[in-house]
Amino acid sequence: MKRANYTSQTGKPSIIMAEQDNNEFALELARLQQEHRDLDAAIEALHHSPAPDLLQLQRLKKRKLQLRDRISFLEDQITPDIIA
């Protein structure tokens, strides 16, 4: 009987690699979520300043959208795609 190969190219079992990937994704996700919250606070503070820098506001909002896209991607990678 032939055994299925459950190792990656590095020789590590695929299950362990998947867990490590998920842990790395989770760490990056937490970091990005914190940065997203920080940007939200910075945007709010800049918006309420007496003379808001509109260009800076635009840049912060663009960065916040980029973070949101990356956060969504990571959440999709962590959460298995189950078709019901």
mmCIF file of the N, C-alpha and C atoms, coordinates in Angstrom:
data_MODEL
# 
_entry.id   MODEL 
# 
loop_
_atom_site.group_PDB 
_atom_site.id 
_atom_site.type_symbol 
_atom_site.label_atom_id 
_atom_site.label_alt_id 
_atom_site.label_comp_id 
_atom_site.label_asym_id 
_atom_site.label_entity_id 
_atom_site.label_seq_id 
_atom_site.pdbx_PDB_ins_code 
_atom_site.Cartn_x 
_atom_site.Cartn_y 
_atom_site.Cartn_z 
_atom_site.occupancy 
_atom_site.B_iso_or_equiv 
_atom_site.pdbx_formal_charge 
_atom_site.auth_seq_id 
_atom_site.auth_comp_id 
_atom_site.auth_asym_id 
_atom_site.auth_atom_id 
_atom_site.pdbx_PDB_model_num 
ATOM 1   N N  . MET A 1 1  ? 0.851   -1.179 0.000  1.00 0.00 ? 1  MET A N  1 
ATOM 2   C CA . MET A 1 1  ? 0.000   0.000  0.000  1.00 0.00 ? 1  MET A CA 1 
ATOM 3   C C  . MET A 1 1  ? 0.892   1.236  0.000  1.00 0.00 ? 1  MET A C  1 
ATOM 4   N N  . LYS A 1 2  ? 0.582   2.167  -0.843 1.00 0.00 ? 2  LYS A N  1 
ATOM 5   C CA . LYS A 1 2  ? 1.358   3.392  -0.963 1.00 0.00 ? 2  LYS A CA 1 
ATOM 6   C C  . LYS A 1 2  ? 0.795   4.437  -0.014 1.00 0.00 ? 2  LYS A C  1 
ATOM 7   N N  . ARG A 1 3  ? 1.678   5.090  0.753  1.00 0.00 ? 3  ARG A N  1 
ATOM 8   C CA . ARG A 1 3  ? 1.250   6.109  1.700  1.00 0.00 ? 3  ARG A CA 1 
ATOM 9   C C  . ARG A 1 3  ? 1.197   7.470  1.010  1.00 0.00 ? 3  ARG A C  1 
ATOM 10  N N  . ALA A 1 4  ? 0.209   8.253  1.385  1.00 0.00 ? 4  ALA A N  1 
ATOM 11  C CA . ALA A 1 4  ? 0.088   9.602  0.834  1.00 0.00 ? 4  ALA A CA 1 
ATOM 12  C C  . ALA A 1 4  ? 1.206   10.470 1.400  1.00 0.00 ? 4  ALA A C  1 
ATOM 13  N N  . ASN A 1 5  ? 1.697   11.374 0.583  1.00 0.00 ? 5  ASN A N  1 
ATOM 14  C CA . ASN A 1 5  ? 2.762   12.270 1.011  1.00 0.00 ? 5  ASN A CA 1 
ATOM 15  C C  . ASN A 1 5  ? 2.141   13.529 1.596  1.00 0.00 ? 5  ASN A C  1 
ATOM 16  N N  . TYR A 1 6  ? 2.298   13.704 2.898  1.00 0.00 ? 6  TYR A N  1 
ATOM 17  C CA . TYR A 1 6  ? 1.722   14.860 3.584  1.00 0.00 ? 6  TYR A CA 1 
ATOM 18  C C  . TYR A 1 6  ? 2.802   15.834 4.032  1.00 0.00 ? 6  TYR A C  1 
ATOM 19  N N  . THR A 1 7  ? 3.893   15.878 3.314  1.00 0.00 ? 7  THR A N  1 
ATOM 20  C CA . THR A 1 7  ? 4.956   16.809 3.681  1.00 0.00 ? 7  THR A CA 1 
ATOM 21  C C  . THR A 1 7  ? 5.105   17.875 2.613  1.00 0.00 ? 7  THR A C  1 
ATOM 22  N N  . SER A 1 8  ? 5.622   19.006 3.042  1.00 0.00 ? 8  SER A N  1 
ATOM 23  C CA . SER A 1 8  ? 5.873   20.095 2.110  1.00 0.00 ? 8  SER A CA 1 
ATOM 24  C C  . SER A 1 8  ? 7.229   19.886 1.463  1.00 0.00 ? 8  SER A C  1 
ATOM 25  N N  . GLN A 1 9  ? 7.617   20.805 0.605  1.00 0.00 ? 9  GLN A N  1 
ATOM 26  C CA . GLN A 1 9  ? 8.910   20.710 -0.056 1.00 0.00 ? 9  GLN A CA 1 
ATOM 27  C C  . GLN A 1 9  ? 10.056  20.837 0.938  1.00 0.00 ? 9  GLN A C  1 
ATOM 28  N N  . THR A 1 10 ? 9.832   21.451 2.081  1.00 0.00 ? 10 THR A N  1 
ATOM 29  C CA . THR A 1 10 ? 10.879  21.608 3.083  1.00 0.00 ? 10 THR A CA 1 
ATOM 30  C C  . THR A 1 10 ? 11.013  20.378 3.950  1.00 0.00 ? 10 THR A C  1 
ATOM 31  N N  . GLY A 1 11 ? 10.124  19.401 3.786  1.00 0.00 ? 11 GLY A N  1 
ATOM 32  C CA . GLY A 1 11 ? 10.178  18.181 4.571  1.00 0.00 ? 11 GLY A CA 1 
ATOM 33  C C  . GLY A 1 11 ? 9.330   18.232 5.818  1.00 0.00 ? 11 GLY A C  1 
ATOM 34  N N  . LYS A 1 12 ? 8.724   19.370 6.106  1.00 0.00 ? 12 LYS A N  1 
ATOM 35  C CA . LYS A 1 12 ? 7.865   19.496 7.285  1.00 0.00 ? 12 LYS A CA 1 
ATOM 36  C C  . LYS A 1 12 ? 6.467   19.020 6.925  1.00 0.00 ? 12 LYS A C  1 
ATOM 37  N N  . PRO A 1 13 ? 5.789   18.403 7.869  1.00 0.00 ? 13 PRO A N  1 
ATOM 38  C CA . PRO A 1 13 ? 4.408   17.978 7.591  1.00 0.00 ? 13 PRO A CA 1 
ATOM 39  C C  . PRO A 1 13 ? 3.538   19.170 7.220  1.00 0.00 ? 13 PRO A C  1 
ATOM 40  N N  . SER A 1 14 ? 2.667   18.974 6.254  1.00 0.00 ? 14 SER A N  1 
ATOM 41  C CA . SER A 1 14 ? 1.811   20.055 5.753  1.00 0.00 ? 14 SER A CA 1 
ATOM 42  C C  . SER A 1 14 ? 0.897   20.613 6.825  1.00 0.00 ? 14 SER A C  1 
ATOM 43  N N  . ILE A 1 15 ? 0.450   19.763 7.730  1.00 0.00 ? 15 ILE A N  1 
ATOM 44  C CA . ILE A 1 15 ? -0.450  20.228 8.785  1.00 0.00 ? 15 ILE A CA 1 
ATOM 45  C C  . ILE A 1 15 ? 0.261   21.236 9.672  1.00 0.00 ? 15 ILE A C  1 
ATOM 46  N N  . ILE A 1 16 ? 1.518   20.952 10.008 1.00 0.00 ? 16 ILE A N  1 
ATOM 47  C CA . ILE A 1 16 ? 2.284   21.878 10.835 1.00 0.00 ? 16 ILE A CA 1 
ATOM 48  C C  . ILE A 1 16 ? 2.520   23.174 10.080 1.00 0.00 ? 16 ILE A C  1 
ATOM 49  N N  . MET A 1 17 ? 2.816   23.073 8.791  1.00 0.00 ? 17 MET A N  1 
ATOM 50  C CA . MET A 1 17 ? 3.019   24.270 7.974  1.00 0.00 ? 17 MET A CA 1 
ATOM 51  C C  . MET A 1 17 ? 1.756   25.114 7.946  1.00 0.00 ? 17 MET A C  1 
ATOM 52  N N  . ALA A 1 18 ? 0.597   24.471 7.816  1.00 0.00 ? 18 ALA A N  1 
ATOM 53  C CA . ALA A 1 18 ? -0.669  25.211 7.773  1.00 0.00 ? 18 ALA A CA 1 
ATOM 54  C C  . ALA A 1 18 ? -0.910  25.925 9.089  1.00 0.00 ? 18 ALA A C  1 
ATOM 55  N N  . GLU A 1 19 ? -0.596  25.266 10.212 1.00 0.00 ? 19 GLU A N  1 
ATOM 56  C CA . GLU A 1 19 ? -0.780  25.900 11.517 1.00 0.00 ? 19 GLU A CA 1 
ATOM 57  C C  . GLU A 1 19 ? 0.158   27.089 11.669 1.00 0.00 ? 19 GLU A C  1 
ATOM 58  N N  . GLN A 1 20 ? 1.397   26.944 11.211 1.00 0.00 ? 20 GLN A N  1 
ATOM 59  C CA . GLN A 1 20 ? 2.346   28.054 11.284 1.00 0.00 ? 20 GLN A CA 1 
ATOM 60  C C  . GLN A 1 20 ? 1.882   29.210 10.414 1.00 0.00 ? 20 GLN A C  1 
ATOM 61  N N  . ASP A 1 21 ? 1.379   28.902 9.229  1.00 0.00 ? 21 ASP A N  1 
ATOM 62  C CA . ASP A 1 21 ? 0.859   29.943 8.345  1.00 0.00 ? 21 ASP A CA 1 
ATOM 63  C C  . ASP A 1 21 ? -0.300  30.668 9.013  1.00 0.00 ? 21 ASP A C  1 
ATOM 64  N N  . ASN A 1 22 ? -1.214  29.903 9.616  1.00 0.00 ? 22 ASN A N  1 
ATOM 65  C CA . ASN A 1 22 ? -2.357  30.525 10.289 1.00 0.00 ? 22 ASN A CA 1 
ATOM 66  C C  . ASN A 1 22 ? -1.903  31.396 11.445 1.00 0.00 ? 22 ASN A C  1 
ATOM 67  N N  . ASN A 1 23 ? -0.889  30.946 12.190 1.00 0.00 ? 23 ASN A N  1 
ATOM 68  C CA . ASN A 1 23 ? -0.374  31.759 13.292 1.00 0.00 ? 23 ASN A CA 1 
ATOM 69  C C  . ASN A 1 23 ? 0.244   33.051 12.770 1.00 0.00 ? 23 ASN A C  1 
ATOM 70  N N  . GLU A 1 24 ? 1.000   32.952 11.683 1.00 0.00 ? 24 GLU A N  1 
ATOM 71  C CA . GLU A 1 24 ? 1.598   34.147 11.092 1.00 0.00 ? 24 GLU A CA 1 
ATOM 72  C C  . GLU A 1 24 ? 0.518   35.087 10.567 1.00 0.00 ? 24 GLU A C  1 
ATOM 73  N N  . PHE A 1 25 ? -0.511  34.515 9.932  1.00 0.00 ? 25 PHE A N  1 
ATOM 74  C CA . PHE A 1 25 ? -1.627  35.328 9.438  1.00 0.00 ? 25 PHE A CA 1 
ATOM 75  C C  . PHE A 1 25 ? -2.327  36.022 10.604 1.00 0.00 ? 25 PHE A C  1 
ATOM 76  N N  . ALA A 1 26 ? -2.533  35.283 11.696 1.00 0.00 ? 26 ALA A N  1 
ATOM 77  C CA . ALA A 1 26 ? -3.219  35.851 12.854 1.00 0.00 ? 26 ALA A CA 1 
ATOM 78  C C  . ALA A 1 26 ? -2.417  36.993 13.469 1.00 0.00 ? 26 ALA A C  1 
ATOM 79  N N  . LEU A 1 27 ? -1.099  36.838 13.534 1.00 0.00 ? 27 LEU A N  1 
ATOM 80  C CA . LEU A 1 27 ? -0.252  37.903 14.075 1.00 0.00 ? 27 LEU A CA 1 
ATOM 81  C C  . LEU A 1 27 ? -0.302  39.143 13.178 1.00 0.00 ? 27 LEU A C  1 
ATOM 82  N N  . GLU A 1 28 ? -0.196  38.927 11.876 1.00 0.00 ? 28 GLU A N  1 
ATOM 83  C CA . GLU A 1 28 ? -0.255  40.058 10.949 1.00 0.00 ? 28 GLU A CA 1 
ATOM 84  C C  . GLU A 1 28 ? -1.629  40.711 10.990 1.00 0.00 ? 28 GLU A C  1 
ATOM 85  N N  . LEU A 1 29 ? -2.662  39.893 11.107 1.00 0.00 ? 29 LEU A N  1 
ATOM 86  C CA . LEU A 1 29 ? -4.033  40.407 11.176 1.00 0.00 ? 29 LEU A CA 1 
ATOM 87  C C  . LEU A 1 29 ? -4.203  41.309 12.396 1.00 0.00 ? 29 LEU A C  1 
ATOM 88  N N  . ALA A 1 30 ? -3.711  40.871 13.544 1.00 0.00 ? 30 ALA A N  1 
ATOM 89  C CA . ALA A 1 30 ? -3.826  41.675 14.767 1.00 0.00 ? 30 ALA A CA 1 
ATOM 90  C C  . ALA A 1 30 ? -3.080  42.997 14.610 1.00 0.00 ? 30 ALA A C  1 
ATOM 91  N N  . ARG A 1 31 ? -1.887  42.952 14.015 1.00 0.00 ? 31 ARG A N  1 
ATOM 92  C CA . ARG A 1 31 ? -1.096  44.165 13.812 1.00 0.00 ? 31 ARG A CA 1 
ATOM 93  C C  . ARG A 1 31 ? -1.817  45.142 12.879 1.00 0.00 ? 31 ARG A C  1 
ATOM 94  N N  . LEU A 1 32 ? -2.375  44.610 11.795 1.00 0.00 ? 32 LEU A N  1 
ATOM 95  C CA . LEU A 1 32 ? -3.074  45.460 10.826 1.00 0.00 ? 32 LEU A CA 1 
ATOM 96  C C  . LEU A 1 32 ? -4.356  46.040 11.410 1.00 0.00 ? 32 LEU A C  1 
ATOM 97  N N  . GLN A 1 33 ? -5.066  45.248 12.218 1.00 0.00 ? 33 GLN A N  1 
ATOM 98  C CA . GLN A 1 33 ? -6.281  45.755 12.850 1.00 0.00 ? 33 GLN A CA 1 
ATOM 99  C C  . GLN A 1 33 ? -5.962  46.898 13.811 1.00 0.00 ? 33 GLN A C  1 
ATOM 100 N N  . GLN A 1 34 ? -4.831  46.765 14.536 1.00 0.00 ? 34 GLN A N  1 
ATOM 101 C CA . GLN A 1 34 ? -4.426  47.836 15.439 1.00 0.00 ? 34 GLN A CA 1 
ATOM 102 C C  . GLN A 1 34 ? -4.059  49.091 14.653 1.00 0.00 ? 34 GLN A C  1 
ATOM 103 N N  . GLU A 1 35 ? -3.323  48.913 13.556 1.00 0.00 ? 35 GLU A N  1 
ATOM 104 C CA . GLU A 1 35 ? -2.953  50.055 12.725 1.00 0.00 ? 35 GLU A CA 1 
ATOM 105 C C  . GLU A 1 35 ? -4.205  50.722 12.143 1.00 0.00 ? 35 GLU A C  1 
ATOM 106 N N  . HIS A 1 36 ? -5.191  49.908 11.775 1.00 0.00 ? 36 HIS A N  1 
ATOM 107 C CA . HIS A 1 36 ? -6.452  50.422 11.228 1.00 0.00 ? 36 HIS A CA 1 
ATOM 108 C C  . HIS A 1 36 ? -7.169  51.281 12.273 1.00 0.00 ? 36 HIS A C  1 
ATOM 109 N N  . ARG A 1 37 ? -7.207  50.788 13.518 1.00 0.00 ? 37 ARG A N  1 
ATOM 110 C CA . ARG A 1 37 ? -7.841  51.567 14.596 1.00 0.00 ? 37 ARG A CA 1 
ATOM 111 C C  . ARG A 1 37 ? -7.075  52.869 14.856 1.00 0.00 ? 37 ARG A C  1 
ATOM 112 N N  . ASP A 1 38 ? -5.741  52.783 14.835 1.00 0.00 ? 38 ASP A N  1 
ATOM 113 C CA . ASP A 1 38 ? -4.922  53.981 15.044 1.00 0.00 ? 38 ASP A CA 1 
ATOM 114 C C  . ASP A 1 38 ? -5.165  55.017 13.953 1.00 0.00 ? 38 ASP A C  1 
ATOM 115 N N  . LEU A 1 39 ? -5.255  54.549 12.712 1.00 0.00 ? 39 LEU A N  1 
ATOM 116 C CA . LEU A 1 39 ? -5.537  55.461 11.599 1.00 0.00 ? 39 LEU A CA 1 
ATOM 117 C C  . LEU A 1 39 ? -6.912  56.096 11.753 1.00 0.00 ? 39 LEU A C  1 
ATOM 118 N N  . ASP A 1 40 ? -7.868  55.311 12.205 1.00 0.00 ? 40 ASP A N  1 
ATOM 119 C CA . ASP A 1 40 ? -9.219  55.827 12.409 1.00 0.00 ? 40 ASP A CA 1 
ATOM 120 C C  . ASP A 1 40 ? -9.194  56.976 13.423 1.00 0.00 ? 40 ASP A C  1 
ATOM 121 N N  . ALA A 1 41 ? -8.450  56.785 14.501 1.00 0.00 ? 41 ALA A N  1 
ATOM 122 C CA . ALA A 1 41 ? -8.334  57.831 15.523 1.00 0.00 ? 41 ALA A CA 1 
ATOM 123 C C  . ALA A 1 41 ? -7.609  59.056 14.964 1.00 0.00 ? 41 ALA A C  1 
ATOM 124 N N  . ALA A 1 42 ? -6.550  58.821 14.183 1.00 0.00 ? 42 ALA A N  1 
ATOM 125 C CA . ALA A 1 42 ? -5.800  59.941 13.600 1.00 0.00 ? 42 ALA A CA 1 
ATOM 126 C C  . ALA A 1 42 ? -6.659  60.725 12.620 1.00 0.00 ? 42 ALA A C  1 
ATOM 127 N N  . ILE A 1 43 ? -7.438  60.028 11.806 1.00 0.00 ? 43 ILE A N  1 
ATOM 128 C CA . ILE A 1 43 ? -8.331  60.684 10.849 1.00 0.00 ? 43 ILE A CA 1 
ATOM 129 C C  . ILE A 1 43 ? -9.375  61.516 11.587 1.00 0.00 ? 43 ILE A C  1 
ATOM 130 N N  . GLU A 1 44 ? -9.922  60.948 12.636 1.00 0.00 ? 44 GLU A N  1 
ATOM 131 C CA . GLU A 1 44 ? -10.940 61.656 13.418 1.00 0.00 ? 44 GLU A CA 1 
ATOM 132 C C  . GLU A 1 44 ? -10.346 62.920 14.053 1.00 0.00 ? 44 GLU A C  1 
ATOM 133 N N  . ALA A 1 45 ? -9.152  62.799 14.622 1.00 0.00 ? 45 ALA A N  1 
ATOM 134 C CA . ALA A 1 45 ? -8.508  63.955 15.257 1.00 0.00 ? 45 ALA A CA 1 
ATOM 135 C C  . ALA A 1 45 ? -8.170  65.027 14.221 1.00 0.00 ? 45 ALA A C  1 
ATOM 136 N N  . LEU A 1 46 ? -7.655  64.613 13.078 1.00 0.00 ? 46 LEU A N  1 
ATOM 137 C CA . LEU A 1 46 ? -7.300  65.567 12.033 1.00 0.00 ? 46 LEU A CA 1 
ATOM 138 C C  . LEU A 1 46 ? -8.545  66.249 11.458 1.00 0.00 ? 46 LEU A C  1 
ATOM 139 N N  . HIS A 1 47 ? -9.608  65.479 11.356 1.00 0.00 ? 47 HIS A N  1 
ATOM 140 C CA . HIS A 1 47 ? -10.867 66.020 10.838 1.00 0.00 ? 47 HIS A CA 1 
ATOM 141 C C  . HIS A 1 47 ? -11.418 67.127 11.740 1.00 0.00 ? 47 HIS A C  1 
ATOM 142 N N  . HIS A 1 48 ? -11.228 66.970 13.048 1.00 0.00 ? 48 HIS A N  1 
ATOM 143 C CA . HIS A 1 48 ? -11.766 67.949 13.995 1.00 0.00 ? 48 HIS A CA 1 
ATOM 144 C C  . HIS A 1 48 ? -10.772 69.058 14.335 1.00 0.00 ? 48 HIS A C  1 
ATOM 145 N N  . SER A 1 49 ? -9.620  69.084 13.708 1.00 0.00 ? 49 SER A N  1 
ATOM 146 C CA . SER A 1 49 ? -8.657  70.152 13.963 1.00 0.00 ? 49 SER A CA 1 
ATOM 147 C C  . SER A 1 49 ? -9.150  71.443 13.306 1.00 0.00 ? 49 SER A C  1 
ATOM 148 N N  . PRO A 1 50 ? -8.699  72.595 13.788 1.00 0.00 ? 50 PRO A N  1 
ATOM 149 C CA . PRO A 1 50 ? -9.182  73.884 13.250 1.00 0.00 ? 50 PRO A CA 1 
ATOM 150 C C  . PRO A 1 50 ? -8.951  74.053 11.749 1.00 0.00 ? 50 PRO A C  1 
ATOM 151 N N  . ALA A 1 51 ? -7.803  73.607 11.259 1.00 0.00 ? 51 ALA A N  1 
ATOM 152 C CA . ALA A 1 51 ? -7.509  73.719 9.824  1.00 0.00 ? 51 ALA A CA 1 
ATOM 153 C C  . ALA A 1 51 ? -6.958  72.375 9.339  1.00 0.00 ? 51 ALA A C  1 
ATOM 154 N N  . PRO A 1 52 ? -7.857  71.438 9.042  1.00 0.00 ? 52 PRO A N  1 
ATOM 155 C CA . PRO A 1 52 ? -7.394  70.101 8.657  1.00 0.00 ? 52 PRO A CA 1 
ATOM 156 C C  . PRO A 1 52 ? -6.626  70.111 7.333  1.00 0.00 ? 52 PRO A C  1 
ATOM 157 N N  . ASP A 1 53 ? -5.560  69.335 7.305  1.00 0.00 ? 53 ASP A N  1 
ATOM 158 C CA . ASP A 1 53 ? -4.759  69.173 6.086  1.00 0.00 ? 53 ASP A CA 1 
ATOM 159 C C  . ASP A 1 53 ? -5.481  68.146 5.212  1.00 0.00 ? 53 ASP A C  1 
ATOM 160 N N  . LEU A 1 54 ? -6.139  68.615 4.165  1.00 0.00 ? 54 LEU A N  1 
ATOM 161 C CA . LEU A 1 54 ? -6.965  67.742 3.331  1.00 0.00 ? 54 LEU A CA 1 
ATOM 162 C C  . LEU A 1 54 ? -6.150  66.677 2.604  1.00 0.00 ? 54 LEU A C  1 
ATOM 163 N N  . LEU A 1 55 ? -4.946  67.038 2.200  1.00 0.00 ? 55 LEU A N  1 
ATOM 164 C CA . LEU A 1 55 ? -4.094  66.063 1.524  1.00 0.00 ? 55 LEU A CA 1 
ATOM 165 C C  . LEU A 1 55 ? -3.693  64.947 2.483  1.00 0.00 ? 55 LEU A C  1 
ATOM 166 N N  . GLN A 1 56 ? -3.348  65.324 3.712  1.00 0.00 ? 56 GLN A N  1 
ATOM 167 C CA . GLN A 1 56 ? -2.989  64.313 4.716  1.00 0.00 ? 56 GLN A CA 1 
ATOM 168 C C  . GLN A 1 56 ? -4.192  63.427 5.038  1.00 0.00 ? 56 GLN A C  1 
ATOM 169 N N  . LEU A 1 57 ? -5.369  64.031 5.140  1.00 0.00 ? 57 LEU A N  1 
ATOM 170 C CA . LEU A 1 57 ? -6.589  63.250 5.370  1.00 0.00 ? 57 LEU A CA 1 
ATOM 171 C C  . LEU A 1 57 ? -6.805  62.230 4.254  1.00 0.00 ? 57 LEU A C  1 
ATOM 172 N N  . GLN A 1 58 ? -6.619  62.660 3.035  1.00 0.00 ? 58 GLN A N  1 
ATOM 173 C CA . GLN A 1 58 ? -6.797  61.778 1.886  1.00 0.00 ? 58 GLN A CA 1 
ATOM 174 C C  . GLN A 1 58 ? -5.804  60.614 1.942  1.00 0.00 ? 58 GLN A C  1 
ATOM 175 N N  . ARG A 1 59 ? -4.563  60.906 2.283  1.00 0.00 ? 59 ARG A N  1 
ATOM 176 C CA . ARG A 1 59 ? -3.543  59.857 2.367  1.00 0.00 ? 59 ARG A CA 1 
ATOM 177 C C  . ARG A 1 59 ? -3.858  58.856 3.471  1.00 0.00 ? 59 ARG A C  1 
ATOM 178 N N  . LEU A 1 60 ? -4.287  59.357 4.618  1.00 0.00 ? 60 LEU A N  1 
ATOM 179 C CA . LEU A 1 60 ? -4.628  58.469 5.728  1.00 0.00 ? 60 LEU A CA 1 
ATOM 180 C C  . LEU A 1 60 ? -5.815  57.572 5.368  1.00 0.00 ? 60 LEU A C  1 
ATOM 181 N N  . LYS A 1 61 ? -6.809  58.148 4.717  1.00 0.00 ? 61 LYS A N  1 
ATOM 182 C CA . LYS A 1 61 ? -7.973  57.363 4.318  1.00 0.00 ? 61 LYS A CA 1 
ATOM 183 C C  . LYS A 1 61 ? -7.604  56.307 3.282  1.00 0.00 ? 61 LYS A C  1 
ATOM 184 N N  . LYS A 1 62 ? -6.710  56.644 2.373  1.00 0.00 ? 62 LYS A N  1 
ATOM 185 C CA . LYS A 1 62 ? -6.271  55.683 1.362  1.00 0.00 ? 62 LYS A CA 1 
ATOM 186 C C  . LYS A 1 62 ? -5.528  54.528 2.031  1.00 0.00 ? 62 LYS A C  1 
ATOM 187 N N  . ARG A 1 63 ? -4.659  54.851 2.979  1.00 0.00 ? 63 ARG A N  1 
ATOM 188 C CA . ARG A 1 63 ? -3.925  53.812 3.705  1.00 0.00 ? 63 ARG A CA 1 
ATOM 189 C C  . ARG A 1 63 ? -4.894  52.928 4.491  1.00 0.00 ? 63 ARG A C  1 
ATOM 190 N N  . LYS A 1 64 ? -5.904  53.552 5.073  1.00 0.00 ? 64 LYS A N  1 
ATOM 191 C CA . LYS A 1 64 ? -6.903  52.800 5.840  1.00 0.00 ? 64 LYS A CA 1 
ATOM 192 C C  . LYS A 1 64 ? -7.644  51.815 4.931  1.00 0.00 ? 64 LYS A C  1 
ATOM 193 N N  . LEU A 1 65 ? -7.969  52.228 3.710  1.00 0.00 ? 65 LEU A N  1 
ATOM 194 C CA . LEU A 1 65 ? -8.624  51.327 2.761  1.00 0.00 ? 65 LEU A CA 1 
ATOM 195 C C  . LEU A 1 65 ? -7.702  50.180 2.347  1.00 0.00 ? 65 LEU A C  1 
ATOM 196 N N  . GLN A 1 66 ? -6.418  50.475 2.175  1.00 0.00 ? 66 GLN A N  1 
ATOM 197 C CA . GLN A 1 66 ? -5.458  49.420 1.847  1.00 0.00 ? 66 GLN A CA 1 
ATOM 198 C C  . GLN A 1 66 ? -5.376  48.406 2.980  1.00 0.00 ? 66 GLN A C  1 
ATOM 199 N N  . LEU A 1 67 ? -5.379  48.900 4.206  1.00 0.00 ? 67 LEU A N  1 
ATOM 200 C CA . LEU A 1 67 ? -5.359  47.995 5.363  1.00 0.00 ? 67 LEU A CA 1 
ATOM 201 C C  . LEU A 1 67 ? -6.615  47.139 5.397  1.00 0.00 ? 67 LEU A C  1 
ATOM 202 N N  . ARG A 1 68 ? -7.749  47.749 5.118  1.00 0.00 ? 68 ARG A N  1 
ATOM 203 C CA . ARG A 1 68 ? -9.013  47.010 5.132  1.00 0.00 ? 68 ARG A CA 1 
ATOM 204 C C  . ARG A 1 68 ? -8.981  45.865 4.113  1.00 0.00 ? 68 ARG A C  1 
ATOM 205 N N  . ASP A 1 69 ? -8.430  46.129 2.933  1.00 0.00 ? 69 ASP A N  1 
ATOM 206 C CA . ASP A 1 69 ? -8.320  45.086 1.913  1.00 0.00 ? 69 ASP A CA 1 
ATOM 207 C C  . ASP A 1 69 ? -7.423  43.951 2.385  1.00 0.00 ? 69 ASP A C  1 
ATOM 208 N N  . ARG A 1 70 ? -6.284  44.291 2.975  1.00 0.00 ? 70 ARG A N  1 
ATOM 209 C CA . ARG A 1 70 ? -5.351  43.265 3.457  1.00 0.00 ? 70 ARG A CA 1 
ATOM 210 C C  . ARG A 1 70 ? -5.963  42.484 4.618  1.00 0.00 ? 70 ARG A C  1 
ATOM 211 N N  . ILE A 1 71 ? -6.671  43.170 5.500  1.00 0.00 ? 71 ILE A N  1 
ATOM 212 C CA . ILE A 1 71 ? -7.344  42.506 6.620  1.00 0.00 ? 71 ILE A CA 1 
ATOM 213 C C  . ILE A 1 71 ? -8.373  41.508 6.095  1.00 0.00 ? 71 ILE A C  1 
ATOM 214 N N  . SER A 1 72 ? -9.143  41.905 5.111  1.00 0.00 ? 72 SER A N  1 
ATOM 215 C CA . SER A 1 72 ? -10.140 41.011 4.519  1.00 0.00 ? 72 SER A CA 1 
ATOM 216 C C  . SER A 1 72 ? -9.478  39.788 3.899  1.00 0.00 ? 72 SER A C  1 
ATOM 217 N N  . PHE A 1 73 ? -8.363  40.000 3.199  1.00 0.00 ? 73 PHE A N  1 
ATOM 218 C CA . PHE A 1 73 ? -7.632  38.884 2.597  1.00 0.00 ? 73 PHE A CA 1 
ATOM 219 C C  . PHE A 1 73 ? -7.151  37.908 3.669  1.00 0.00 ? 73 PHE A C  1 
ATOM 220 N N  . LEU A 1 74 ? -6.566  38.432 4.742  1.00 0.00 ? 74 LEU A N  1 
ATOM 221 C CA . LEU A 1 74 ? -6.050  37.565 5.805  1.00 0.00 ? 74 LEU A CA 1 
ATOM 222 C C  . LEU A 1 74 ? -7.177  36.815 6.509  1.00 0.00 ? 74 LEU A C  1 
ATOM 223 N N  . GLU A 1 75 ? -8.291  37.489 6.740  1.00 0.00 ? 75 GLU A N  1 
ATOM 224 C CA . GLU A 1 75 ? -9.430  36.819 7.364  1.00 0.00 ? 75 GLU A CA 1 
ATOM 225 C C  . GLU A 1 75 ? -9.924  35.674 6.493  1.00 0.00 ? 75 GLU A C  1 
ATOM 226 N N  . ASP A 1 76 ? -9.921  35.864 5.179  1.00 0.00 ? 76 ASP A N  1 
ATOM 227 C CA . ASP A 1 76 ? -10.312 34.797 4.259  1.00 0.00 ? 76 ASP A CA 1 
ATOM 228 C C  . ASP A 1 76 ? -9.332  33.639 4.285  1.00 0.00 ? 76 ASP A C  1 
ATOM 229 N N  . GLN A 1 77 ? -8.050  33.919 4.473  1.00 0.00 ? 77 GLN A N  1 
ATOM 230 C CA . GLN A 1 77 ? -7.037  32.870 4.526  1.00 0.00 ? 77 GLN A CA 1 
ATOM 231 C C  . GLN A 1 77 ? -7.143  32.062 5.814  1.00 0.00 ? 77 GLN A C  1 
ATOM 232 N N  . ILE A 1 78 ? -7.481  32.717 6.912  1.00 0.00 ? 78 ILE A N  1 
ATOM 233 C CA . ILE A 1 78 ? -7.574  32.040 8.208  1.00 0.00 ? 78 ILE A CA 1 
ATOM 234 C C  . ILE A 1 78 ? -8.844  31.213 8.304  1.00 0.00 ? 78 ILE A C  1 
ATOM 235 N N  . THR A 1 79 ? -9.936  31.771 7.829  1.00 0.00 ? 79 THR A N  1 
ATOM 236 C CA . THR A 1 79 ? -11.237 31.100 7.916  1.00 0.00 ? 79 THR A CA 1 
ATOM 237 C C  . THR A 1 79 ? -11.401 30.146 6.752  1.00 0.00 ? 79 THR A C  1 
ATOM 238 N N  . PRO A 1 80 ? -11.646 28.871 7.034  1.00 0.00 ? 80 PRO A N  1 
ATOM 239 C CA . PRO A 1 80 ? -11.820 27.917 5.922  1.00 0.00 ? 80 PRO A CA 1 
ATOM 240 C C  . PRO A 1 80 ? -13.070 28.247 5.109  1.00 0.00 ? 80 PRO A C  1 
ATOM 241 N N  . ASP A 1 81 ? -12.966 27.984 3.828  1.00 0.00 ? 81 ASP A N  1 
ATOM 242 C CA . ASP A 1 81 ? -14.075 28.258 2.911  1.00 0.00 ? 81 ASP A CA 1 
ATOM 243 C C  . ASP A 1 81 ? -14.993 27.040 2.897  1.00 0.00 ? 81 ASP A C  1 
ATOM 244 N N  . ILE A 1 82 ? -16.085 27.111 3.643  1.00 0.00 ? 82 ILE A N  1 
ATOM 245 C CA . ILE A 1 82 ? -17.009 25.990 3.750  1.00 0.00 ? 82 ILE A CA 1 
ATOM 246 C C  . ILE A 1 82 ? -18.254 26.289 2.933  1.00 0.00 ? 82 ILE A C  1 
ATOM 247 N N  . ILE A 1 83 ? -18.531 25.395 2.010  1.00 0.00 ? 83 ILE A N  1 
ATOM 248 C CA . ILE A 1 83 ? -19.737 25.535 1.182  1.00 0.00 ? 83 ILE A CA 1 
ATOM 249 C C  . ILE A 1 83 ? -20.828 24.694 1.818  1.00 0.00 ? 83 ILE A C  1 
ATOM 250 N N  . ALA A 1 84 ? -21.912 25.353 2.199  1.00 0.00 ? 84 ALA A N  1 
ATOM 251 C CA . ALA A 1 84 ? -22.999 24.635 2.883  1.00 0.00 ? 84 ALA A CA 1 
ATOM 252 C C  . ALA A 1 84 ? -24.010 24.137 1.899  1.00 0.00 ? 84 ALA A C  1 
# 
